[in-house]
Amino acid sequence: MEHVRSDNTAEGPEEPVPAEPPTPDGPPGDLPSDPQSDLPSDLPSELPSDLPPDLPLVRPGGLSLRQLLMSLGEPVVELQCAPAGLDVEAVDVALLDPEDPPTARPGELVLAIGVRGRAAIPALRAAARAGAAAVAVRIDSSAQRETLRDFAEQAGIALLSVRREVRWEHLDALARAALGSGRQLPGNAGENGAEEGDLFALAQTTAVLTGGIVSIEDTANRILAYSRSADSDEIDDLRRLTILGWQGPEPYLAKLREWGVFQRLRAGDSVVAIDEHPELGLRRRLVVAIRSGERQLGTIWVQEGATPLADRADQALLGAARVAALQLMRRRRLVSSELRLTQNLLSGVLQGTTAAQSLAGHLGLDAKRPAAVLGFALPGSDELHREETLSLMAVHAAARHRSALVAAADERVYVLLPELPHGIAAVTLLGWTRELAEAATRHLAAATASAPVRGAVGTVAAGLNGTAASRREADRVLDAMASGQVEAHVAEITEVQAQVLLAETLALLAAAQAVRDPRLTALLAHDAQHGGQLAASVLAWLDAFGDVRTAAAALHIHPNTLRYRVRRAEQLTGLDLTRPEDRLLAMLQLRL
């Protein structure tokens, strides 16, 4: 086992593989709250301590509500009530979009996004009628808590409150990971051992064997699973931030690089020990890389709690890393083929080469409901940052619309929004597009200082068959932005119809030299040869509808200078700018 001390200044790799400090800087990224909710605000406390400490066996169809709560833990959700008990089975997660009518299916954990207070009651009512497992909402005050708890108890549905710091997409990912891995557990756990278990169970087993507090992360520092802790005082600040967020704060990552932790993790399979640093809120830790051959799949971190780690904790950690590697590779194989098929169908539908019904049948979508495409143009960046941005946009899109699908094509990213509510307002889609573009811009700017991400809204189609047409309209707006005709970073085609048509007209003119006026071509050549400004002066005068003073002010020249330049341009080329035809041709061709 390698030991890392704070005086070790070996440089690690630039790729961050943090200990347990992941949480991003910035706001939690929550969706807007119910504007009609005026109840006072406070923050929910912790998960009740009277839950049984033993982890129950997983039933084949999913997880019990008790095990799901144990997997998610106190830092993420708080149980408000469970009228039907904690043995209720949860089999899936549903994101309830505030724009959609409240619906649910049996066994679902319903995440009621964007509603608070009494506005969450329709979601509770629908979930109870459908036989859902539980509803998770944000609760800002004791009054809201009492109102929703009373209704949930009467309706017979479990109610979970989501802590203010927790992002909806984070909760969705953690819950799906727990449920997805739980369904893979065999009926006889003793037959194949931990190798066939889920990552949450592996984290808990590793915690028992090492006497510490465990988290399992992927190579992007996202939490895949973590063990529960009976005593919240054992958890240091970084552990708490790890569960609440996705990535570690840069100061802690810099320390890990400074201490050579990343370098040792990449170099081999040895367990690396990290000293306690009270001044950083960092307790003693062990970490090991999860590997498949030379490929690193993630890391397992063990934090020391109130008591020292077990004597052979490093050996237990090595074994856990090997089991985790088998699980992650198996998960990648199962998921990759499914994702590949979905991406192929999605790309075909966006291009118009695949029937929309194929994608609808594959994913269980209603092809007759409205659909729209949001398009985004990403500035140049390396492949790693593009992949990170694509993942970020997928998470944000899913948080806004449960069935959102994301695909990349060259320098652009498309978000297909199937099953939209009838009559959805264009301004709503424009707002979603702006949020996605701004989130992607912030991410890329922090990494590469790149230009803003531009976004466009395609027309809402009556059904999924209109997907390709909606994508083409989004592309038209993005093309106009790229040409400089549309200055806005986010737009919807009806807002910029004239600019889009002008950009397309100019593109046709640029591609067809035969239809250009040779007199104007000669004027541009004269300016290029003599360093003149005749063409720019003529265009400014035309754009100002012949108002000499306005055009001269725009060019920062004297009006008489502008008059001279316009006359000189007519003399050199034979143009007659009193004729509407000549003026129209000049206004177009001089814009090329």
C-alpha positions as CSV (number, residue, x, y, z in Angstrom):
1,M,0.0,0.0,0.0
2,E,1.4,3.4,-1.0
3,H,1.2,6.2,1.5
4,V,0.8,9.8,0.4
5,R,1.9,12.6,2.7
6,S,1.2,16.3,2.3
7,D,4.9,16.9,1.7
8,N,4.8,14.8,-1.5
9,T,4.7,17.3,-4.3
10,A,4.7,14.9,-7.2
11,E,2.5,16.2,-9.9
12,G,-0.5,14.0,-10.8
13,P,-2.2,13.9,-14.2
14,E,-4.6,16.6,-15.3
15,E,-7.5,14.2,-15.4
16,P,-9.2,14.6,-12.0
17,V,-9.9,11.4,-10.0
18,P,-11.0,12.9,-6.7
19,A,-11.3,11.5,-3.2
20,E,-14.7,12.3,-1.8
21,P,-14.9,15.9,-2.5
22,P,-17.2,16.2,-5.4
23,T,-19.6,19.1,-5.6
24,P,-19.6,21.8,-8.3
25,D,-19.4,25.4,-7.5
26,G,-22.4,27.5,-8.4
27,P,-26.2,27.2,-7.8
28,P,-27.9,23.9,-7.3
29,G,-29.5,24.2,-10.7
30,D,-33.0,23.5,-9.4
31,L,-36.0,24.1,-11.6
32,P,-38.3,27.1,-10.9
33,S,-40.6,26.7,-7.9
34,D,-44.3,27.2,-8.0
35,P,-44.9,30.9,-8.4
36,Q,-48.1,30.8,-6.4
37,S,-46.6,29.2,-3.4
38,D,-46.2,31.9,-0.7
39,L,-45.7,29.7,2.3
40,P,-42.7,30.5,4.6
41,S,-39.4,28.8,3.9
42,D,-37.2,26.5,6.0
43,L,-35.1,23.5,5.3
44,P,-36.0,19.9,6.0
45,S,-33.9,18.1,8.6
46,E,-32.6,14.6,8.5
47,L,-33.9,11.1,7.6
48,P,-35.7,9.7,10.7
49,S,-33.3,7.6,12.8
50,D,-35.9,4.9,13.6
51,L,-35.5,3.2,10.2
52,P,-34.3,-0.4,10.6
53,P,-30.5,-0.6,10.3
54,D,-30.4,-3.9,8.4
55,L,-30.4,-3.7,4.6
56,P,-33.3,-5.8,3.4
57,L,-33.2,-8.4,0.7
58,V,-34.0,-7.1,-2.8
59,R,-37.1,-8.5,-4.4
60,P,-36.7,-9.5,-8.1
61,G,-38.9,-6.8,-9.5
62,G,-37.2,-3.8,-7.9
63,L,-36.3,-2.4,-4.4
64,S,-38.3,-1.9,-1.3
65,L,-38.8,1.7,-0.3
66,R,-36.7,0.9,2.8
67,Q,-33.7,-0.2,0.7
68,L,-34.1,2.7,-1.7
69,L,-34.0,5.1,1.2
70,M,-31.0,3.3,2.6
71,S,-29.3,3.7,-0.8
72,L,-30.1,7.4,-1.2
73,G,-29.4,8.3,2.4
74,E,-30.0,11.3,4.7
75,P,-28.0,13.9,2.6
76,V,-30.4,13.5,-0.4
77,V,-34.0,12.8,0.8
78,E,-36.0,12.8,4.0
79,L,-38.9,10.5,4.6
80,Q,-42.0,12.5,5.5
81,C,-44.5,9.7,5.7
82,A,-45.1,6.1,4.4
83,P,-48.7,5.2,5.1
84,A,-48.3,1.8,3.4
85,G,-45.0,1.0,5.2
86,L,-41.5,0.7,3.9
87,D,-41.9,-2.6,2.1
88,V,-43.7,-0.9,-0.8
89,E,-41.8,-1.9,-4.0
90,A,-40.2,0.7,-6.2
91,V,-39.5,-0.4,-9.8
92,D,-38.8,2.8,-11.7
93,V,-38.3,6.5,-11.6
94,A,-40.5,9.1,-13.3
95,L,-39.8,12.8,-13.8
96,L,-43.1,14.6,-13.6
97,D,-42.8,17.7,-15.8
98,P,-44.8,20.7,-14.6
99,E,-46.0,21.2,-18.1
100,D,-47.6,17.7,-18.2
101,P,-50.8,16.6,-16.6
102,P,-50.0,14.6,-13.4
103,T,-49.7,10.9,-14.2
104,A,-47.9,8.0,-12.7
105,R,-47.5,4.2,-13.0
106,P,-47.5,1.5,-10.4
107,G,-44.3,1.2,-8.5
108,E,-42.8,4.5,-9.7
109,L,-40.8,6.9,-7.6
110,V,-42.3,10.2,-8.9
111,L,-40.0,13.2,-8.9
112,A,-42.4,16.2,-8.8
113,I,-40.2,18.8,-10.4
114,G,-40.9,22.5,-10.2
115,V,-43.8,22.4,-7.8
116,R,-44.0,23.3,-4.1
117,G,-46.7,23.5,-1.5
118,R,-50.3,22.9,-2.6
119,A,-49.1,22.8,-6.2
120,A,-47.7,19.3,-5.5
121,I,-51.1,17.9,-4.4
122,P,-52.2,16.9,-8.0
123,A,-49.0,14.9,-8.3
124,L,-49.6,13.1,-5.0
125,R,-53.2,12.4,-5.9
126,A,-52.3,10.9,-9.3
127,A,-49.5,8.8,-7.8
128,A,-51.8,7.5,-5.1
129,R,-54.4,6.5,-7.6
130,A,-51.9,4.8,-9.9
131,G,-50.3,2.8,-7.1
132,A,-46.9,4.6,-7.3
133,A,-44.3,3.8,-4.6
134,A,-43.6,7.4,-3.5
135,V,-43.5,11.0,-4.5
136,A,-40.4,13.2,-4.0
137,V,-40.9,17.0,-3.8
138,R,-39.1,20.1,-2.5
139,I,-40.4,21.5,0.7
140,D,-39.5,25.0,1.7
141,S,-41.3,25.4,5.0
142,S,-42.9,23.7,7.9
143,A,-46.4,24.8,6.7
144,Q,-45.7,23.1,3.3
145,R,-44.5,20.0,5.1
146,E,-47.6,19.7,7.2
147,T,-50.0,20.3,4.3
148,L,-48.3,17.7,2.0
149,R,-47.8,15.2,4.7
150,D,-51.5,15.3,5.8
151,F,-52.6,14.9,2.2
152,A,-50.1,12.1,1.5
153,E,-51.2,10.2,4.6
154,Q,-54.9,10.5,3.7
155,A,-54.2,9.4,0.1
156,G,-52.0,6.5,1.2
157,I,-48.8,7.5,-0.7
158,A,-45.3,7.8,0.6
159,L,-43.9,11.3,0.6
160,L,-40.2,12.2,0.4
161,S,-38.7,15.7,0.7
162,V,-35.7,16.5,-1.4
163,R,-33.0,18.7,0.2
164,R,-32.5,22.1,-1.3
165,E,-28.9,21.4,-2.2
166,V,-29.7,18.3,-4.3
167,R,-30.1,18.6,-8.0
168,W,-33.1,16.8,-9.5
169,E,-30.9,15.2,-12.2
170,H,-28.5,13.9,-9.4
171,L,-31.4,12.4,-7.5
172,D,-32.8,10.9,-10.7
173,A,-29.4,9.3,-11.6
174,L,-28.8,7.9,-8.1
175,A,-32.3,6.5,-7.8
176,R,-32.1,4.9,-11.3
177,A,-28.7,3.4,-10.4
178,A,-30.0,1.9,-7.2
179,L,-33.1,0.5,-8.9
180,G,-31.3,-0.7,-12.0
181,S,-28.6,-2.5,-10.2
182,G,-31.1,-3.9,-7.7
183,R,-33.0,-5.6,-10.5
184,Q,-29.8,-7.4,-11.5
185,L,-29.5,-9.2,-8.1
186,P,-30.0,-12.9,-8.3
187,G,-32.7,-14.7,-6.3
188,N,-30.0,-16.6,-4.5
189,A,-27.4,-14.1,-3.4
190,G,-25.2,-16.8,-2.0
191,E,-24.8,-18.7,-5.3
192,N,-22.6,-16.2,-7.0
193,G,-21.6,-14.0,-4.2
194,A,-20.9,-10.3,-4.3
195,E,-19.8,-10.5,-7.9
196,E,-23.4,-10.5,-9.1
197,G,-24.5,-7.9,-6.5
198,D,-25.2,-4.2,-7.1
199,L,-22.7,-1.4,-6.5
200,F,-24.7,-0.1,-3.5
201,A,-24.5,-3.5,-1.9
202,L,-20.8,-3.7,-2.8
203,A,-20.2,-0.3,-1.2
204,Q,-22.0,-1.4,2.0
205,T,-20.1,-4.7,2.1
206,T,-16.8,-2.8,1.6
207,A,-17.7,-0.5,4.4
208,V,-18.2,-3.4,6.8
209,L,-15.0,-5.1,5.8
210,T,-12.8,-1.9,6.0
211,G,-14.6,-0.3,9.0
212,G,-14.9,2.9,7.0
213,I,-17.3,4.9,4.9
214,V,-17.2,4.0,1.2
215,S,-18.0,5.7,-2.1
216,I,-17.6,4.4,-5.7
217,E,-17.0,6.9,-8.5
218,D,-16.6,6.7,-12.2
219,T,-13.7,8.3,-14.1
220,A,-15.6,11.6,-14.4
221,N,-15.8,11.7,-10.6
222,R,-19.5,11.1,-10.5
223,I,-20.9,9.1,-7.6
224,L,-22.1,5.6,-8.7
225,A,-22.8,4.3,-5.2
226,Y,-22.0,4.9,-1.6
227,S,-22.4,3.2,1.8
228,R,-24.7,4.4,4.5
229,S,-23.4,5.8,7.8
230,A,-25.2,5.2,11.1
231,D,-23.7,8.4,12.6
232,S,-23.8,11.6,10.6
233,D,-20.9,13.0,12.8
234,E,-18.6,10.4,11.2
235,I,-19.0,12.0,7.8
236,D,-16.6,14.8,7.0
237,D,-17.4,17.9,4.9
238,L,-16.0,16.4,1.7
239,R,-18.0,13.2,2.1
240,R,-21.2,15.3,2.4
241,L,-20.3,17.3,-0.6
242,T,-19.6,14.2,-2.6
243,I,-23.1,12.9,-2.0
244,L,-24.7,16.3,-2.6
245,G,-22.9,17.1,-5.8
246,W,-21.1,15.6,-8.8
247,Q,-17.5,16.9,-8.7
248,G,-15.0,18.0,-6.1
249,P,-14.1,21.6,-5.6
250,E,-11.0,22.6,-7.5
251,P,-8.9,23.5,-4.4
252,Y,-9.2,19.9,-3.1
253,L,-8.5,18.4,-6.6
254,A,-5.4,20.7,-6.7
255,K,-4.3,19.3,-3.3
256,L,-4.7,15.7,-4.6
257,R,-2.6,16.5,-7.6
258,E,0.0,18.2,-5.5
259,W,0.2,15.1,-3.2
260,G,0.6,12.8,-6.2
261,V,-2.6,10.8,-5.6
262,F,-3.8,10.9,-9.3
263,Q,-0.3,9.8,-10.5
264,R,-0.3,6.8,-8.2
265,L,-3.8,5.8,-9.2
266,R,-3.0,5.8,-12.8
267,A,0.4,4.0,-12.3
268,G,-0.9,0.8,-10.8
269,D,-3.3,-1.2,-8.7
270,S,-1.8,-0.3,-5.3
271,V,-4.0,1.2,-2.5
272,V,-3.1,4.8,-1.9
273,A,-3.4,6.3,1.6
274,I,-4.1,10.0,2.2
275,D,-3.3,11.6,5.6
276,E,-5.9,13.4,7.6
277,H,-6.0,17.1,7.1
278,P,-8.3,18.8,9.7
279,E,-7.6,22.2,8.2
280,L,-9.2,21.0,5.0
281,G,-12.1,19.1,6.6
282,L,-10.4,15.9,5.3
283,R,-10.2,12.8,7.3
284,R,-7.9,9.9,6.6
285,R,-8.7,8.0,3.4
286,L,-7.7,5.0,1.3
287,V,-8.3,4.9,-2.4
288,V,-7.8,2.4,-5.1
289,A,-8.3,2.4,-8.9
290,I,-11.0,0.2,-10.5
291,R,-9.3,-1.3,-13.6
292,S,-10.0,-3.6,-16.5
293,G,-6.5,-4.4,-17.9
294,E,-4.8,-1.0,-18.5
295,R,-8.1,0.8,-18.6
296,Q,-9.3,2.7,-15.5
297,L,-13.0,2.5,-14.9
298,G,-13.3,4.4,-11.7
299,T,-12.2,4.6,-8.1
300,I,-13.2,3.4,-4.6
301,W,-12.7,5.7,-1.7
302,V,-12.8,4.7,2.0
303,Q,-13.1,7.5,4.6
304,E,-12.1,6.8,8.2
305,G,-14.9,7.5,10.6
306,A,-15.0,7.7,14.4
307,T,-12.9,4.6,14.7
308,P,-9.7,3.6,12.9
309,L,-10.0,1.5,9.7
310,A,-9.6,-2.2,9.9
311,D,-6.1,-3.7,9.9
312,R,-6.5,-5.3,6.5
313,A,-8.7,-2.6,5.0
314,D,-6.3,-2.3,2.1
315,Q,-6.7,-5.9,1.1
316,A,-10.5,-5.6,1.3
317,L,-10.3,-2.5,-0.9
318,L,-8.3,-4.4,-3.5
319,G,-10.9,-7.2,-3.6
320,A,-13.7,-4.7,-3.9
321,A,-12.0,-3.0,-6.8
322,R,-11.8,-6.3,-8.7
323,V,-15.5,-7.0,-8.1
324,A,-16.5,-3.5,-9.1
325,A,-14.5,-3.8,-12.3
326,L,-16.6,-6.9,-13.3
327,Q,-19.8,-5.1,-12.5
328,L,-18.9,-1.9,-14.4
329,M,-17.7,-3.8,-17.5
330,R,-20.9,-5.9,-17.5
331,R,-23.0,-2.7,-17.1
332,R,-21.1,-1.1,-20.0
333,R,-21.7,-4.0,-22.3
334,L,-25.4,-4.2,-21.5
335,V,-26.0,-0.4,-21.7
336,S,-23.8,0.2,-24.7
337,S,-25.7,-2.0,-27.1
338,E,-29.0,-0.5,-26.0
339,L,-27.7,3.1,-26.3
340,R,-26.2,2.4,-29.7
341,L,-29.6,1.2,-31.0
342,T,-31.4,4.2,-29.5
343,Q,-28.8,6.7,-30.9
344,N,-28.9,5.1,-34.4
345,L,-32.7,5.3,-34.5
346,L,-32.7,8.9,-33.1
347,S,-30.1,10.0,-35.7
348,G,-32.2,8.5,-38.5
349,V,-35.4,10.2,-37.3
350,L,-33.6,13.6,-37.0
351,Q,-32.3,13.2,-40.6
352,G,-35.6,11.9,-41.9
353,T,-34.1,8.6,-43.0
354,T,-35.8,6.4,-40.3
355,A,-39.5,6.2,-39.7
356,A,-40.5,7.9,-36.5
357,Q,-42.6,4.9,-35.5
358,S,-39.4,2.8,-35.2
359,L,-38.1,5.1,-32.5
360,A,-41.5,5.4,-30.8
361,G,-41.9,1.6,-30.7
362,H,-38.4,1.1,-29.3
363,L,-38.8,3.6,-26.5
364,G,-42.6,3.3,-25.9
365,L,-43.3,6.9,-27.1
366,D,-46.6,8.2,-28.3
367,A,-45.8,9.2,-31.9
368,K,-49.1,11.2,-32.2
369,R,-48.3,13.7,-29.6
370,P,-46.5,17.0,-30.5
371,A,-42.7,17.0,-30.8
372,A,-40.0,19.6,-31.3
373,V,-36.2,19.8,-31.8
374,L,-33.9,22.1,-30.1
375,G,-30.6,22.7,-31.9
376,F,-27.3,23.9,-30.4
377,A,-24.0,24.9,-32.1
378,L,-21.0,24.1,-29.9
379,P,-17.8,26.2,-30.4
380,G,-14.6,24.3,-31.2
381,S,-13.3,22.2,-28.2
382,D,-11.5,19.0,-27.6
383,E,-13.4,15.6,-27.6
384,L,-13.3,15.2,-23.8
385,H,-15.0,18.6,-23.2
386,R,-17.5,18.0,-26.0
387,E,-18.5,14.6,-24.4
388,E,-18.8,16.2,-21.0
389,T,-20.9,19.0,-22.5
390,L,-23.1,16.5,-24.3
391,S,-23.7,14.6,-21.0
392,L,-24.5,17.8,-19.2
393,M,-27.0,18.9,-21.8
394,A,-28.6,15.4,-21.7
395,V,-29.1,15.7,-17.9
396,H,-30.5,19.2,-18.1
397,A,-32.8,18.3,-20.9
398,A,-34.1,15.2,-19.0
399,A,-34.7,17.4,-16.0
400,R,-37.0,19.6,-18.1
401,H,-38.8,16.9,-20.1
402,R,-38.8,13.3,-19.0
403,S,-38.6,11.8,-22.5
404,A,-36.0,14.2,-24.0
405,L,-33.4,12.5,-26.3
406,V,-30.0,14.0,-27.2
407,A,-27.8,13.3,-30.2
408,A,-24.7,14.9,-31.6
409,A,-23.8,15.6,-35.2
410,D,-20.5,17.2,-36.1
411,E,-20.4,20.6,-34.3
412,R,-24.1,20.5,-33.3
413,V,-26.2,18.9,-30.6
414,Y,-29.9,18.2,-31.1
415,V,-32.5,17.7,-28.3
416,L,-35.6,15.9,-29.4
417,L,-38.6,16.6,-27.2
418,P,-41.3,14.0,-27.9
419,E,-44.7,13.8,-26.2
420,L,-45.0,17.5,-25.6
421,P,-48.2,18.8,-24.1
422,H,-50.7,20.0,-26.7
423,G,-50.6,23.8,-27.1
424,I,-47.2,24.2,-25.4
425,A,-46.0,27.8,-25.8
426,A,-43.0,28.6,-28.0
427,V,-41.8,30.9,-25.2
428,T,-41.5,27.8,-22.9
429,L,-39.3,26.0,-25.4
430,L,-37.3,29.1,-25.9
431,G,-36.7,29.3,-22.1
432,W,-35.6,25.7,-22.0
433,T,-33.2,26.3,-24.9
434,R,-31.7,29.3,-23.2
435,E,-31.2,27.4,-20.0
436,L,-29.4,24.6,-21.9
437,A,-27.3,26.9,-23.9
438,E,-26.2,28.9,-20.8
439,A,-25.4,25.8,-18.9
440,A,-23.3,24.4,-21.7
441,T,-21.6,27.8,-22.1
442,R,-20.7,27.9,-18.5
443,H,-19.2,24.5,-18.6
444,L,-17.1,25.1,-21.7
445,A,-16.0,28.5,-20.6
446,A,-14.7,27.1,-17.3
447,A,-12.7,24.5,-19.2
448,T,-11.6,26.1,-22.5
449,A,-12.7,29.8,-22.4
450,S,-14.7,29.2,-25.6
451,A,-17.4,31.3,-27.3
452,P,-21.0,31.1,-26.2
453,V,-23.1,28.1,-27.2
454,R,-25.9,29.1,-29.6
455,G,-29.4,27.6,-29.5
456,A,-32.4,27.4,-31.8
457,V,-35.9,26.2,-31.4
458,G,-37.5,24.2,-34.3
459,T,-41.2,24.4,-35.0
460,V,-43.4,22.3,-32.8
461,A,-44.6,19.4,-35.0
462,A,-48.1,17.8,-34.7
463,G,-46.4,14.4,-34.2
464,L,-43.1,12.6,-34.1
465,N,-43.2,12.3,-37.9
466,G,-42.4,16.0,-38.0
467,T,-39.1,15.6,-36.2
468,A,-36.8,16.0,-39.3
469,A,-38.7,19.2,-40.4
470,S,-38.3,20.7,-36.9
471,R,-34.6,19.9,-36.9
472,R,-34.2,21.6,-40.4
473,E,-35.8,24.8,-39.0
474,A,-33.5,24.8,-36.0
475,D,-30.6,24.3,-38.4
476,R,-31.8,27.3,-40.5
477,V,-31.6,29.5,-37.4
478,L,-28.2,28.2,-36.4
479,D,-26.9,28.7,-40.0
480,A,-28.1,32.3,-39.9
481,M,-26.4,32.8,-36.5
482,A,-23.1,31.4,-38.0
483,S,-23.4,33.8,-40.9
484,G,-23.7,36.8,-38.6
485,Q,-27.2,37.7,-39.8
486,V,-28.8,36.7,-36.4
487,E,-27.0,38.4,-33.5
488,A,-29.0,36.6,-30.7
489,H,-27.4,33.6,-29.0
490,V,-30.8,31.9,-28.7
491,A,-33.7,32.3,-31.1
492,E,-36.9,30.8,-32.5
493,I,-37.5,31.0,-36.2
494,T,-40.6,33.2,-36.1
495,E,-38.6,35.8,-34.2
496,V,-35.8,36.0,-36.8
497,Q,-37.6,35.0,-40.0
498,A,-36.3,37.9,-42.1
499,Q,-32.7,37.4,-41.0
500,V,-32.9,33.7,-41.7
501,L,-34.3,34.3,-45.2
502,L,-31.7,36.9,-45.9
503,A,-28.9,34.6,-44.8
504,E,-30.2,31.9,-47.1
505,T,-30.5,34.3,-50.0
506,L,-27.0,35.5,-49.5
507,A,-25.8,31.9,-49.3
508,L,-27.4,31.2,-52.7
509,L,-25.9,34.3,-54.2
510,A,-22.5,33.4,-52.9
511,A,-22.7,30.0,-54.5
512,A,-23.8,31.3,-57.9
513,Q,-21.3,33.8,-59.4
514,A,-23.3,33.9,-62.6
515,V,-26.1,35.9,-61.0
516,R,-23.9,38.5,-59.4
517,D,-23.7,42.0,-60.9
518,P,-20.2,42.5,-62.4
519,R,-20.4,46.2,-61.7
520,L,-20.6,45.5,-58.0
521,T,-17.8,42.9,-58.3
522,A,-15.6,45.5,-59.9
523,L,-16.4,48.0,-57.1
524,L,-15.3,45.4,-54.4
525,A,-12.1,44.7,-56.5
526,H,-11.3,48.5,-56.6
527,D,-11.6,48.8,-52.9
528,A,-9.4,45.8,-52.4
529,Q,-6.7,47.2,-54.7
530,H,-6.7,50.7,-53.4
531,G,-7.7,50.1,-49.7
532,G,-10.9,52.1,-50.3
533,Q,-14.2,52.2,-48.5
534,L,-16.5,52.9,-51.4
535,A,-18.5,49.7,-51.2
536,A,-19.0,50.0,-47.4
537,S,-20.1,53.6,-47.8
538,V,-22.7,52.7,-50.5
539,L,-24.1,49.9,-48.3
540,A,-24.3,52.2,-45.3
541,W,-26.1,54.8,-47.4
542,L,-28.6,52.2,-48.7
543,D,-29.2,50.8,-45.2
544,A,-30.0,54.3,-44.0
545,F,-32.6,54.7,-46.9
546,G,-30.5,57.5,-48.4
547,D,-30.2,59.5,-45.2
548,V,-26.7,60.9,-45.6
549,R,-26.3,62.2,-42.0
550,T,-27.4,58.9,-40.4
551,A,-25.1,56.8,-42.7
552,A,-22.2,59.2,-42.2
553,A,-22.6,59.1,-38.4
554,A,-22.6,55.2,-38.6
555,L,-19.3,55.4,-40.5
556,H,-17.9,58.2,-38.4
557,I,-17.2,60.4,-41.4
558,H,-18.4,63.8,-42.6
559,P,-21.7,63.8,-44.7
560,N,-19.9,65.5,-47.6
561,T,-17.3,62.6,-47.6
562,L,-20.1,60.1,-47.8
563,R,-21.8,62.0,-50.7
564,Y,-18.4,62.0,-52.6
565,R,-17.9,58.3,-52.1
566,V,-21.4,57.4,-53.3
567,R,-20.9,59.6,-56.5
568,R,-17.5,58.1,-57.0
569,A,-18.8,54.6,-56.8
570,E,-21.5,55.4,-59.5
571,Q,-18.8,56.9,-61.7
572,L,-16.4,54.0,-61.5
573,T,-19.0,51.2,-62.0
574,G,-21.9,52.8,-64.0
575,L,-24.3,52.0,-61.2
576,D,-27.4,54.2,-61.1
577,L,-28.5,54.2,-57.5
578,T,-31.7,56.1,-58.3
579,R,-33.0,52.9,-59.8
580,P,-34.7,50.4,-57.4
581,E,-33.2,47.4,-59.2
582,D,-29.6,48.7,-58.8
583,R,-30.2,49.5,-55.1
584,L,-31.7,46.0,-54.4
585,L,-28.8,44.2,-56.1
586,A,-26.3,46.4,-54.3
587,M,-27.9,45.8,-50.9
588,L,-27.6,42.1,-51.4
589,Q,-24.3,41.6,-53.1
590,L,-22.4,44.1,-51.0
591,R,-23.3,42.0,-47.9
592,L,-21.4,39.0,-49.2
